[in-house]
């Protein structure tokens, strides 16, 4: 069993590396520079008091610690930052496998689910955009806490150790992203209904911690840009956004998996497990159903929901192997098609999109590297703060030589003018 688990983990890691190997050549994107600059101040031990006094930063603490660690180990190295995201994704894939093995309902589907999660293109932004690592860290800590929760009920001798570890990991999840509270219903989802009464007392500390963070975030409503920019509202049409994005997550491998399970003679336990996987998807999307800037949830925020999709797909493969037991090659062909489709999409379409997205900032960096003296940034399709952070991080220069108005350019006698026009 240990040898099989080791081989499974190696195979999952290989799938992750293959899926995202091309993306390692990409430069950093716009928000990456701002986050690195911020992490330089907040990520160290000295910066802890300032970070925890920052209403927005304190619920992203693990993000700044991760960025600071990579920054101190490698300096300005886009490759190092990208490798760190791939490593986190590998750990998350192993965690999906571990959760599947621990959760009785998903045990038979564990490997297939993790393999799908490794290559699934729907959440690629969380890995390909370095600043999307908050999603990776959220699941790493929240999912690990969930694993401890499941195992604590089956290991009486180490129950309290597992519960203490789970609580600590949940705290780290709450320090990774504001939406970490959504793991609370997932704790109940993985708990057999007959054990709810016994486990409700163990869930109370998690609820208290989540409530503290929710109140802390709500208290910033008057001055936090996350509320002020209008991107989030309790009055958003979540009743439309949620079902629309559940359908988006299910398209199309999820729908095919559901069809295999519900339109063939699957045993009742498999169908019931599929319903739990669907419930996971819906629960995980709830926090993002109150966004106002788009009815389509950004792909990076599908990361947690795609765990449920992966379990659904794994159950579909299990059922497919059952009904085609005389032709085992059919399941192998389907799995090959899944891997080829998702990796091909990441390699071709998404690789091109992310390179185009990075080009304005990269063009400014190249221009500044070859220019001495003040630069008049006449047209730049990003916020000026992104230009300043990019120059500071990439060139190790304070960005005081960047000028953004004609008046500044005339007064400081700009030595060069930069303009990037969208193609």
Buried (B, 14 or more C-beta within 10 A) or exposed (E): EEEEBEEBBEBBBEBBBBBBEBBBEBBBBBBBBBBBBBBBBBBBEEBBEEBBEBBBBBBBBBBBBBBBEBBEEBEBEBEBBBBBBBBBBBBBBBBBBBBBBBBBBBEBBBBBBBBBBBBBBBBBBBBBBBBBBBBBBBBBBBBBBBBBBBBBBEEEEEBEEBBEBBBBBBBBBBBBBBBBBBBBBBBBBBBEEEEEEEBEEBBEBBEEBBEEBBEBBEEBEEEBEBBEEEBBEEEBEBEEBBEBBBEBBBEEBBEBBBEBBBEBEBEEEBBEBBBBBBBBBBBBBBBBBBBBEEBEBBBBBBBBBBBBBBBBBBBBBBBBBBBEEEEEEBBEEBBEEBBEBBBEBBBEEBBEEBBEBBBBBBBBBEBBEEBEEBBBBBEBEBEBBBBBBBBBBBEEBEBEBBBBEEEBBEEBEBEBBBEBEEE
